[in-house]
């Protein structure tokens, strides 16, 4: 298993994380963010090529956040310059009827990255212990076989998630999870920007505004989910997201540190490979023309 990168934003594994103590604004530290991001992207480009060639590990990056926290733009900025052949992004919205005919982990499991590739989940199976927890009436559509006990179902789902992620980690998938922690005030400003700027109006959804009324319930759900599932093999990072450039730099640096911890190597040719290379070189050298 890989070694979780050290960061002041790492959610501890002992259940002590508190949303109220987690910053949303880094303060003065945000001014160097663009330079930090560009430096990290150069390293990420090299590491992604090695990951693809090494073909022993997969990388799963999970992004969760309140609406307007900047998930899309962070994913776009951090993956800029990455070879598209080695990266895939999946966005998970309302489950389809087919999804609902399976357990709650099925649809994300179908989209897990292959070895050598980076898979990105924009929202994920964690919606089932976040949105569904805030709106438990959603459970009625999930065709669960037994009477639903709201006192136990979330703990049971945390156990299922932890077991799946541990299984994936044991088999070579590096899992890094990011909660982009935006303040309620900054979210309001970004919603107003969507209304005022024509190029952003397509992003506006009146439902997002109504969900602000459940802010405290969401914060409680995030606190429980992060405490229950931040583990050394699948750590959570609570990233301050009121400054998008700062959040992007932090995310990129954590990914770089994670990839750098597993000892990625380009495959070394065997003796037979080298003999084949020599024969090919000789043939190419002796051939006429181009």
N, C-alpha and C positions, 0 to 999 in steps of 0.2 A: 504494500500500500504506500501511497505517496505521503509526504510530510506536509501537513497543512501550513501554509505560509504564516509567519508571524505578522501581526498587524494589530494596531490599537482598536481596530473595528471588528476583530474576531469575536464572535459570540462564544463565551466560555461554555465548557461542557458540563458544568456543575449545576445548571439551572438558575444561575444568579443574574441572568440578563434582565434588565428593566428598560422598557421603552422610554420611560420618563427620564432616564439618565443618558440615553443615547442622543448624541448631537445630530442636528439636521444641517447646521451651517458650520463649516470649518473655520470661519473667521479669516484672518490674514493669510492663512496657508493657501488660499485659492488662487493667488496671483501668479504662481509659477506653474499652474496646472497644465497649460498647453505645452510647455517645454517638456514637462514630465511625461505627458502622453506620447509625444513624438519619440522620445528616447525609448519608452517602453515598447512602442509599436515596432521599432527596428529590431529589438530583441525578440519580440513575439513572432515576427516574420521568419527569423532564423530557426526558432524553436519549433514552429509549426511545420517547417520543411523536414526537420529531423524527426518529428512525431510521425509524419506521413511515411517517411522512409523506414523508420524503426519498426512500425507496424506491430507493436506489442501492447500499446495502450490506447484507450479511447479517452476523450475528455468530454465531460458533461457539465455545461455551465447553466445554472438555473437562475432566472431573474424573476423576482416577485416585487411588487410595489403597489401602492395606491395609484389611482389614475393620475396622470400628468406628472408622475415622478421622473419620467425620462428614460423608461426602459428601451423604447425603440431607438432613440437617438444615441444612447449609450452603446447598445449592441452595434449600431452602424459605425460609430466612431472607433470603437475598440477593434472591430473586425476589418477596418479599412486596410487594404493592402494585402490581406490574407488570401492565399490561393483558394478560389471558390471550390475547387475539386476536393479540398480537405476540410470543408466547413459546411454545416447545414443548420438552418434556423427553422424552428417550428413554433407557431403561435397557437395557443390553446384557448379557445373561447367557449361558448356554451356547448355542452356535450350534445352529440347527435343521437338519434334513436338507436343507431348501431352501437355507439359508445355505451349507452344505458343498458344494453343487453349483456354487458360485461362488468367485471368488478372495476372499482374506481381507479385502479392502477393500469388498466389495460391500454388505454389510448396513448398514454405517454410511453409505456413500454414498447409499443409498436414503432416508436420514433427514436429509439436509443441509437447513439452513434456507433459505427463500426470501429474496429481497431485502426489506428492511424488517423482518425478524423476527430474534429471538434464539433460536438453537437450543442446547440443552444436552445433552451426552452424559454420562450417568452410567455410567462405564466406556466403552470405545470400541474402535477398531481397535488401540489400544495393548495390549489384552489379548493380542494375537497375538505380542508380543515381551516379555511379562511372564509371565503365567500359563503360556502355551505354552512359553516358554523354560525355566521352572522345571520344567515337566512335558512334556518333548518327546515323550513317548509319545502325546500328543494329536494330533500330526502324522499319525499313521497313519490317522486318520479323515478327513483333509482331501483325500484323493484327488489328491495332487500327482503330476504326470506323470513326474517323473524321480527317480532315487535321491536321498534326502534327505542333504545334507551339513551336519551341525550346525556345521561350522566356518565356513560361508559364509551360511547361510540367514538369520541374524539381520541381518547387514549388508545383504543383499539386501532384506529387508523394511524396514529403515530407509530405504534408497534409495527404495523405493516410496512410503512414507509421506511422506518429504520432498518428492518430486515431486508427489504429490497435493496436499499442503498449499500448496505454492508455486503450483500451478495455481489453486487456489481463491482464494488471496490476490490473484493477478493479476486475477482476475475479480470482485473486490469483496467477498469473504468475509473478515471480520476474525476471526482465530483466536487465542484466548487459552487456554492450557492450565495447569491447576492440579494439582500433586501435593500432597495434604494429608499432610504428613509427621508421622505419629504415632509416639511411642516404643513399644517393645515392652512396657514397664512400664505405660504408659497404656492400651494395647490390652487387656492383661490385666485391668486394673481395670474397663474398660467391658464386657468379656465377663462378669465376675463380677456386674456390675450387671444385665446382661440375665438372669442366672440368678436373682438375688435379688428383682428388681422385677417383679411380675406383669404390669404393662403393657408390659414390655419383653421378656418371655419369648418372644413370637412371633418376635422377631428372631434368637433363638439358633439356631445351626447347628453341630452337632458337627464338621462338616468345616472350619469356620473355625478351630477350635482345633487340629486336626491340621495345618493350613497353617502354624501358628506354628513348626513344626519346620523349615520351609524359609525362615525369616526371612532368614538371611544370603544365600541364593540370590536371594530377591526384592530385597534391597537392591542386590545386584550388578546385577541385571537393570534396576532403576530407574535406577541410575547410568549404565549404558550407554545406555539409551533416552533419557534426558534430555540427555545429552551429544551423542548422534547427531542429535537432532531439535529442539533448542532453536535457533531461528533468528529473525532480526529480524521476519520475516513470520508466524511462528508460535511465539512464545516460550513457554517453560515457566517457571512460578513454583513454587518449593519452599516451601510455606507451613507454618510451624510449626502443628501441629494438636492439641497436647496441651491447649490452651485453645480450646474451640469458639468462644466470643465473639470472641477475638482473630483466629482464622482467618477467621471470617465478615467481620469489619471489613476485613481485608487484602484479601480477595477482592473485596468490593464496591468498595473504593477503586480497585483495579487496573482493574476493569471500567469504572468511571466515567472514569478517565484514558484508557483505550483508546477509548471512545466519543467523548470530547472531542477526540481527536487528529485526527479525520477530517473536521472541518468540516461537521457535519450542518446542513442548512438546510431550512426549510419551503419548499415550492414557491411561486414568485412568479407571480401571475396575469399572463397576457399581455394585450395590448390588447383582443383579442376576448373574453377572459374578463371583463375589466372592463366591457365593453359589455353582456355578458350579465348581470352582476351589477346594473348600473344598471337594465336593463329589468326584472329580477326584483324589485328594490327598488320600482320605480315601480308594478308590478302589485300587489305586496303592500300598498303604502301606499294605493292607490286602492280596493282590494277592500273590500266591506262585511263586517261580522261579524268573527269571529276567523280 
